[in-house]
Amino acid sequence: MALVLLAFAVLAAADAQQPAAVPSAGEAPRAAVYVPERVYSTGVQSFSDFEAMLAALTEVDVVLVGEQHGDPNTHALEAAILQGLARRGVAATLSLEMFERDVQPLVNGYLNGSLSEDEFVTGSRPWPRYASDYRPLVETARANGWPLIASNVPRAYASAVAKGGLGALDTLSPAERAHVAREVDCPFDAYFERFAESMNRHPMPGAGEPSEEARRATTERYYFAQCVKDETMAESIAREAAREGRTPGPIVHYTGAFHSDFGAGTAERVRRRLPGRRIVILTMRPVDDLDAVAPAGEDLKRADYLVYTIKP
């Protein structure tokens, strides 16, 4: 989710998540429609095209797709990525920030046909707008027999860290702790600085203006919650990459762009766990005018591919 939502809504998310709309049983995903886009490869610093990018993605181990959660064109292009890999006969694995580790049995049950779609959606706590934004991804995986990883930490545990710091993880039962990454590292690095800068642009939760010390403490706790998410998603991806008997093919992980931009967050933690693997970062960039796009400066460090599309 967007960083502000991550930072300021994580406390409420555990208690007040809106249920997603449940599609009618058996309802097919919507047909793909054309979405204007331009693809820029930062490696060669030139524009490419969507199909050339897809061909390159077939050759890698992990693809991290950083999305803008509320943008419909972003979601349409995300579905097109999976459809393009399927068209090429790739045995991909889908990984989603939008589902949490403890609902993996429900995910598996829906994929293998032992659960109905209504049962799956009702029990798995999908994000709002599941039907329009994420169902096409799930249905593409299901139609092609691909695994789907519910990669994220349960939101209640991230909320506990945001409230009480990393020590909150010590209060979890062994069964609960198993849904959190074993290794959690939260360095005060450039990723933290970007996180803190974003938080400082907005009022802190609560009444009144906090002291600098209180602001810093709150920022650190929310950053720890962010790191717990990153570490857990990265561990989920690495476990799948190491799973004995898996069919070779890219693991395509969808997440909020802040988790993967600049090779930080989840991306850095995947690389730490999978040294030597081919990892590609792709980020979605909604803009007002595709013809005016001219990547430069920090954008050239943001991802391996910048996929521009028109804002709603």
Steps between C-alpha positions, in 0.01 A plus 500: 500500500605859469751600765265739677240226526767261619619741764177642635239232432688191615371544854140502386543240228507208740165596643311670218587349163216537251393169351552458129206447271448132426454432127223271389610139510654393171515855365786524250765772522446795272654485155825690458464846348761727349663735751732776378853448627865571436782283631842639584799276568732674744778250427546629146332837568263480208136424434412140432157346452271285711551176305879536502486550875287187540747297295777612734295413809474136389874465563517619861442341840301770680301796369396766752215712363451824694146627459293808568216340693215727394579526129279292266745514208774366725283199584412438136868497407579269790248252365654540154842402639368166625298443184809571292707249697226240464488567126869415488448170681684614813439308823483806724421528870281785622585669830277768653549754777120512509461160669651406834684185595236358731247474215726286281285189564197687363700611196608143437147374550363738240774418250449125534121523485422385853362845589253711309588854406248633751663296777847614396417871480290503816773338710823641355462872588577633150560869454215732400441502121617139483251422225629771268865529599634160609253235394632505140845409635367218717284364220791504253708297744210262561429452130863418429558276802756738651576515872388811688690620806316687774821677591424776749505504879155496660401864540422461871866416566626798299253717692637367830854595393385847395349546846765338715818452299678180403458363852136433407621202298619336823142491626381282211437130547727262305220441248451874452874570485530249214306744282774763546846489347754327725758769424393864535757769431405869520811710428479878510615528141391690188173304500426624850583855397253485211239351732555768764492777240164378375357477851626846591302650214178408678352566845578235758208294634350633822417845626745790504851536365738239649851580614789407274580209729143372489484546122821303455375220727174473306684503167729222617212279616319539169825434317547181700151391388599578142815292536304208645285505188805519274684221678196272503422552132865444409520183708181372337649556154833340597326195646311448176819544296665226709198267507599154385320386188374841386481551126764752389351835411490854631336588830299815426435698817251789508546763769474869569777682315659634820584140596715449189603837353874574497573135576413556865240351734381161385736508202811537715382224730430263211851558366644432844324165511557404136857604414590452137140467381369712213266756658324771301310799638217656304305802619173647375499877444161662421554837328291772341666490157680199357660711227665723760674216685875554523657281772794664673669541836363286782257320269792330328580332834142411586464170313624295207183581307280806536153430365319826438126517450230767496355619830122454530 
